[in-house]
């Protein structure tokens, strides 16, 4: 299934994409793509519904983040060997963990705001993992059983604030609009293997990122198991798993967003995002 949320900001309704690519409304069956709906039983109930029996949503409807009521937005840094190389960083021995604030979450096609005072706003296409079944101390061999689905994430980052202003990375990662998620939450039955997914990002038609999850250092099961040692994972938690090379910081000389650009990005099987960059 390809699940999504549609409607104005703060008023999103649950939906599903039918085989023809049209959006169908799920509001008569569930309140949101969130919480218990993301567990095995909730997804099984949705899978039993014929999408063609559901009301059609106008094609002009705004698409929101594909998950609602996100509790934690967890990110993994330097998780692609070729991206680590472009930044001059060593391959990490363990996953590098940081957070994006949930207030950064926005729809996949919403505007990205460059914060006031920012000079180094950058892009990162990433594979998102959404937790469906919560747990602690999850064994790596069972980690995939805890996943509700996958999505596209743009881990927008302010590099000066992330790397040059002291403290942790978080202050450069969690600004408003720095976490577009979606367009769809694709359930594992439609994407059983994430080991070699092509992923890409363009700015004003120029392709900067063109990589694959095949160069991930820590796989999705490893990441889920690792995180569960330090915190309980809960339904609706979102994990952003790292980016391939081609970020603005890695260009020679570096290139950053100034406002007025259009970003377009996608991952095989998970859809595309398109964002206009504006100044806050």
MIMAR-624885 format. One record per residue (C-alpha): x, y, z; residue number from 1. Coordinates in steps of 0.2 Angstrom, whole numbers, plus 2048, in hexadecimal, padded with zeros to 3 digits. Each point is the difference from the previous one (the first is absolute). Example, Ala and Ser with C-alpha at 12.3 -4.5 7.8 and 13.67 -1.06 7.14 Angstrom:
# residues 2
<u->83E	v->7EA	w->827	mitor->1>
<u->806	v->811	w->7FD	mitor->2>
END
This chain:
# residues 280
<u->800	v->800	w->800	mitor->1>
<u->805	v->812	w->7FD	mitor->2>
<u->7F8	v->80A	w->80F	mitor->3>
<u->800	v->813	w->801	mitor->4>
<u->7F8	v->80F	w->808	mitor->5>
<u->7F7	v->80D	w->7F6	mitor->6>
<u->7F9	v->811	w->804	mitor->7>
<u->805	v->811	w->807	mitor->8>
<u->80E	v->802	w->80D	mitor->9>
<u->7FA	v->7FA	w->811	mitor->10>
<u->7F0	v->7F8	w->7F8	mitor->11>
<u->807	v->7F2	w->7F7	mitor->12>
<u->7F5	v->7F0	w->7FD	mitor->13>
<u->805	v->7EE	w->7FD	mitor->14>
<u->801	v->7FA	w->7EE	mitor->15>
<u->806	v->7F2	w->7F5	mitor->16>
<u->806	v->800	w->7EE	mitor->17>
<u->7F7	v->7F4	w->7F5	mitor->18>
<u->807	v->7F6	w->7F1	mitor->19>
<u->7FD	v->80F	w->7F4	mitor->20>
<u->809	v->80C	w->80B	mitor->21>
<u->7F1	v->809	w->806	mitor->22>
<u->7FE	v->805	w->813	mitor->23>
<u->7F2	v->7F7	w->809	mitor->24>
<u->7F9	v->807	w->811	mitor->25>
<u->801	v->7F4	w->80F	mitor->26>
<u->7F8	v->80C	w->80D	mitor->27>
<u->7F1	v->7F4	w->802	mitor->28>
<u->80B	v->7F2	w->806	mitor->29>
<u->80E	v->809	w->80A	mitor->30>
<u->804	v->810	w->808	mitor->31>
<u->812	v->802	w->7FA	mitor->32>
<u->80F	v->7F7	w->7F9	mitor->33>
<u->807	v->7FF	w->812	mitor->34>
<u->802	v->7F6	w->810	mitor->35>
<u->7F7	v->7EF	w->800	mitor->36>
<u->7FB	v->801	w->7EE	mitor->37>
<u->813	v->7FD	w->7FC	mitor->38>
<u->801	v->7EF	w->809	mitor->39>
<u->7FD	v->7EF	w->7F7	mitor->40>
<u->7EE	v->7FF	w->805	mitor->41>
<u->7FC	v->812	w->7FA	mitor->42>
<u->809	v->7FE	w->7F0	mitor->43>
<u->7F7	v->7EF	w->7FD	mitor->44>
<u->7EF	v->809	w->802	mitor->45>
<u->805	v->80D	w->7F3	mitor->46>
<u->806	v->7F3	w->7F4	mitor->47>
<u->7EF	v->7F8	w->800	mitor->48>
<u->7F8	v->810	w->7FA	mitor->49>
<u->7FD	v->801	w->7ED	mitor->50>
<u->807	v->812	w->7FC	mitor->51>
<u->7F3	v->802	w->7F2	mitor->52>
<u->7F2	v->7FF	w->80D	mitor->53>
<u->807	v->810	w->808	mitor->54>
<u->7FC	v->812	w->7FC	mitor->55>
<u->80B	v->808	w->7F2	mitor->56>
<u->80B	v->80F	w->806	mitor->57>
<u->803	v->80E	w->7F4	mitor->58>
<u->811	v->7FF	w->7F7	mitor->59>
<u->803	v->812	w->806	mitor->60>
<u->800	v->7FB	w->812	mitor->61>
<u->80F	v->805	w->80A	mitor->62>
<u->80A	v->7F1	w->806	mitor->63>
<u->806	v->800	w->812	mitor->64>
<u->80E	v->7F6	w->809	mitor->65>
<u->7FB	v->7EE	w->7FE	mitor->66>
<u->800	v->7FD	w->813	mitor->67>
<u->7F7	v->809	w->80D	mitor->68>
<u->803	v->803	w->813	mitor->69>
<u->813	v->7FC	w->7FE	mitor->70>
<u->807	v->7FD	w->811	mitor->71>
<u->812	v->7FF	w->7FC	mitor->72>
<u->80A	v->806	w->7F0	mitor->73>
<u->810	v->7F7	w->801	mitor->74>
<u->80F	v->802	w->7F4	mitor->75>
<u->80F	v->7F6	w->7FC	mitor->76>
<u->810	v->80A	w->7FA	mitor->77>
<u->80E	v->7FB	w->7F4	mitor->78>
<u->7F7	v->7F0	w->7FC	mitor->79>
<u->806	v->7FF	w->7EE	mitor->80>
<u->812	v->7FB	w->7FC	mitor->81>
<u->801	v->80C	w->7F1	mitor->82>
<u->7F8	v->80E	w->809	mitor->83>
<u->80D	v->7FF	w->80F	mitor->84>
<u->80E	v->800	w->7F3	mitor->85>
<u->7F9	v->810	w->7F8	mitor->86>
<u->800	v->809	w->811	mitor->87>
<u->811	v->7F9	w->805	mitor->88>
<u->7F9	v->7F7	w->80F	mitor->89>
<u->805	v->7EF	w->806	mitor->90>
<u->7F5	v->7F1	w->7FF	mitor->91>
<u->7F6	v->800	w->810	mitor->92>
<u->802	v->7F0	w->80B	mitor->93>
<u->7EE	v->802	w->806	mitor->94>
<u->7F1	v->809	w->7FA	mitor->95>
<u->801	v->813	w->803	mitor->96>
<u->7EF	v->805	w->807	mitor->97>
<u->7F8	v->811	w->801	mitor->98>
<u->7EF	v->807	w->800	mitor->99>
<u->7F5	v->80B	w->7F6	mitor->100>
<u->7F2	v->809	w->809	mitor->101>
<u->7EE	v->7FB	w->7FB	mitor->102>
<u->7FD	v->812	w->7FD	mitor->103>
<u->80B	v->7FE	w->7F0	mitor->104>
<u->7F4	v->7F4	w->7F8	mitor->105>
<u->7F6	v->806	w->7F1	mitor->106>
<u->7F8	v->7F9	w->7F0	mitor->107>
<u->80B	v->7FA	w->7F2	mitor->108>
<u->7FC	v->80E	w->7F5	mitor->109>
<u->7FF	v->80E	w->80C	mitor->110>
<u->80C	v->80F	w->7FF	mitor->111>
<u->811	v->7FE	w->809	mitor->112>
<u->804	v->810	w->80A	mitor->113>
<u->812	v->806	w->802	mitor->114>
<u->801	v->806	w->812	mitor->115>
<u->804	v->812	w->803	mitor->116>
<u->813	v->802	w->802	mitor->117>
<u->804	v->7F0	w->7F6	mitor->118>
<u->80E	v->800	w->7F3	mitor->119>
<u->802	v->7ED	w->7FE	mitor->120>
<u->7EF	v->7F7	w->7FE	mitor->121>
<u->803	v->7EF	w->7F7	mitor->122>
<u->7F6	v->7F1	w->7FA	mitor->123>
<u->801	v->7ED	w->804	mitor->124>
<u->7F5	v->7F3	w->7F7	mitor->125>
<u->7FD	v->7F2	w->80D	mitor->126>
<u->7F6	v->7F0	w->802	mitor->127>
<u->7F4	v->801	w->80E	mitor->128>
<u->7FA	v->7F2	w->80B	mitor->129>
<u->7F0	v->801	w->80A	mitor->130>
<u->7FD	v->7F5	w->80F	mitor->131>
<u->7F0	v->7F6	w->801	mitor->132>
<u->803	v->7F4	w->80F	mitor->133>
<u->809	v->808	w->80E	mitor->134>
<u->80D	v->7F7	w->80B	mitor->135>
<u->811	v->801	w->809	mitor->136>
<u->80F	v->7F5	w->7FE	mitor->137>
<u->7FA	v->7FA	w->7EF	mitor->138>
<u->80A	v->7F2	w->7F9	mitor->139>
<u->808	v->804	w->7EF	mitor->140>
<u->7F8	v->7F0	w->7F8	mitor->141>
<u->7EF	v->807	w->805	mitor->142>
<u->802	v->812	w->7FD	mitor->143>
<u->7F6	v->800	w->7EF	mitor->144>
<u->7F1	v->7FA	w->80A	mitor->145>
<u->7FF	v->811	w->809	mitor->146>
<u->7FF	v->80A	w->7F0	mitor->147>
<u->7F0	v->807	w->7F9	mitor->148>
<u->808	v->807	w->7F0	mitor->149>
<u->80C	v->80B	w->7F7	mitor->150>
<u->800	v->812	w->7F9	mitor->151>
<u->80A	v->80E	w->7F9	mitor->152>
<u->808	v->80D	w->80B	mitor->153>
<u->80A	v->80F	w->7FC	mitor->154>
<u->80B	v->803	w->80F	mitor->155>
<u->802	v->813	w->7FD	mitor->156>
<u->80F	v->806	w->80A	mitor->157>
<u->808	v->810	w->805	mitor->158>
<u->813	v->7FC	w->7FF	mitor->159>
<u->807	v->80F	w->80A	mitor->160>
<u->7F4	v->7FD	w->80E	mitor->161>
<u->802	v->7ED	w->7FF	mitor->162>
<u->813	v->800	w->800	mitor->163>
<u->808	v->811	w->804	mitor->164>
<u->7F5	v->807	w->80F	mitor->165>
<u->805	v->7F3	w->80D	mitor->166>
<u->7F6	v->7F3	w->809	mitor->167>
<u->7F7	v->7F2	w->7F7	mitor->168>
<u->7F9	v->800	w->7EE	mitor->169>
<u->7EE	v->802	w->805	mitor->170>
<u->800	v->813	w->7FF	mitor->171>
<u->803	v->7FF	w->7ED	mitor->172>
<u->7F4	v->7F2	w->7FD	mitor->173>
<u->7F0	v->804	w->808	mitor->174>
<u->7FA	v->811	w->7F9	mitor->175>
<u->7EE	v->802	w->7FA	mitor->176>
<u->7FD	v->7F7	w->7EF	mitor->177>
<u->811	v->7F7	w->801	mitor->178>
<u->7F7	v->7EF	w->800	mitor->179>
<u->7F4	v->7FD	w->7F1	mitor->180>
<u->7FA	v->7EE	w->801	mitor->181>
<u->7F7	v->7F7	w->7F2	mitor->182>
<u->7F6	v->800	w->7F5	mitor->183>
<u->7FC	v->7EE	w->805	mitor->184>
<u->803	v->7F4	w->80D	mitor->185>
<u->803	v->7F0	w->7F6	mitor->186>
<u->7FD	v->7F0	w->80A	mitor->187>
<u->80D	v->7F2	w->800	mitor->188>
<u->7F6	v->7F4	w->7F5	mitor->189>
<u->803	v->80D	w->7F2	mitor->190>
<u->812	v->803	w->804	mitor->191>
<u->807	v->7F0	w->808	mitor->192>
<u->812	v->804	w->7FD	mitor->193>
<u->808	v->811	w->803	mitor->194>
<u->812	v->7FA	w->7FD	mitor->195>
<u->802	v->808	w->7EF	mitor->196>
<u->7F4	v->80F	w->7FD	mitor->197>
<u->805	v->80D	w->7F4	mitor->198>
<u->7FE	v->812	w->808	mitor->199>
<u->803	v->811	w->7F8	mitor->200>
<u->7FE	v->813	w->803	mitor->201>
<u->800	v->80E	w->7F4	mitor->202>
<u->801	v->813	w->803	mitor->203>
<u->7F9	v->80A	w->7F1	mitor->204>
<u->802	v->7F1	w->7F5	mitor->205>
<u->812	v->7FC	w->804	mitor->206>
<u->802	v->7EF	w->808	mitor->207>
<u->80C	v->801	w->80F	mitor->208>
<u->7FC	v->7F0	w->808	mitor->209>
<u->7FE	v->7F0	w->7F7	mitor->210>
<u->804	v->7F1	w->80B	mitor->211>
<u->7F9	v->7F0	w->807	mitor->212>
<u->7FC	v->7F8	w->811	mitor->213>
<u->80D	v->7F3	w->7FB	mitor->214>
<u->80E	v->80B	w->807	mitor->215>
<u->7F8	v->802	w->812	mitor->216>
<u->80C	v->7FB	w->80E	mitor->217>
<u->7F3	v->7FB	w->80C	mitor->218>
<u->7F1	v->7F7	w->7F8	mitor->219>
<u->7EE	v->803	w->806	mitor->220>
<u->7FE	v->7F1	w->80B	mitor->221>
<u->811	v->805	w->808	mitor->222>
<u->7FA	v->812	w->803	mitor->223>
<u->7EF	v->7FA	w->808	mitor->224>
<u->808	v->7F4	w->80B	mitor->225>
<u->80E	v->80C	w->805	mitor->226>
<u->7F4	v->80E	w->805	mitor->227>
<u->7F5	v->7F4	w->80A	mitor->228>
<u->80E	v->7FE	w->80C	mitor->229>
<u->800	v->812	w->805	mitor->230>
<u->7ED	v->805	w->7FF	mitor->231>
<u->7EF	v->7F7	w->7FE	mitor->232>
<u->7FA	v->801	w->7EE	mitor->233>
<u->7EE	v->804	w->7FE	mitor->234>
<u->7F3	v->800	w->7F2	mitor->235>
<u->802	v->80F	w->7F5	mitor->236>
<u->812	v->803	w->805	mitor->237>
<u->80A	v->806	w->7F0	mitor->238>
<u->812	v->7FB	w->7FC	mitor->239>
<u->80A	v->809	w->7F3	mitor->240>
<u->80E	v->7F4	w->7FB	mitor->241>
<u->80D	v->80B	w->7F8	mitor->242>
<u->804	v->807	w->7EF	mitor->243>
<u->80B	v->7FC	w->7F1	mitor->244>
<u->80D	v->80C	w->7F9	mitor->245>
<u->7FC	v->810	w->7F6	mitor->246>
<u->7FB	v->80C	w->80E	mitor->247>
<u->804	v->812	w->7FF	mitor->248>
<u->80D	v->7FF	w->80D	mitor->249>
<u->80A	v->7F3	w->7F5	mitor->250>
<u->801	v->80B	w->7F1	mitor->251>
<u->810	v->809	w->7FB	mitor->252>
<u->7FD	v->80D	w->805	mitor->253>
<u->7F1	v->7FD	w->80B	mitor->254>
<u->7EF	v->805	w->7F9	mitor->255>
<u->7F2	v->805	w->80C	mitor->256>
<u->7ED	v->805	w->7FD	mitor->257>
<u->7FD	v->813	w->7FF	mitor->258>
<u->7ED	v->801	w->7FD	mitor->259>
<u->7F7	v->7FE	w->7F0	mitor->260>
<u->806	v->7EF	w->7FB	mitor->261>
<u->7F5	v->7F0	w->7FD	mitor->262>
<u->806	v->7F0	w->807	mitor->263>
<u->7FA	v->7EF	w->7F9	mitor->264>
<u->804	v->7F0	w->808	mitor->265>
<u->7FB	v->7EE	w->800	mitor->266>
<u->803	v->7EE	w->804	mitor->267>
<u->7FB	v->7F0	w->7F6	mitor->268>
<u->7EF	v->7FA	w->805	mitor->269>
<u->7FD	v->80E	w->80C	mitor->270>
<u->7FB	v->80F	w->7F6	mitor->271>
<u->807	v->811	w->7FE	mitor->272>
<u->800	v->811	w->809	mitor->273>
<u->801	v->811	w->7F8	mitor->274>
<u->803	v->80F	w->80B	mitor->275>
<u->802	v->813	w->7FD	mitor->276>
<u->80E	v->808	w->80A	mitor->277>
<u->7FB	v->811	w->808	mitor->278>
<u->807	v->80B	w->80E	mitor->279>
<u->7F8	v->801	w->811	mitor->280>
END
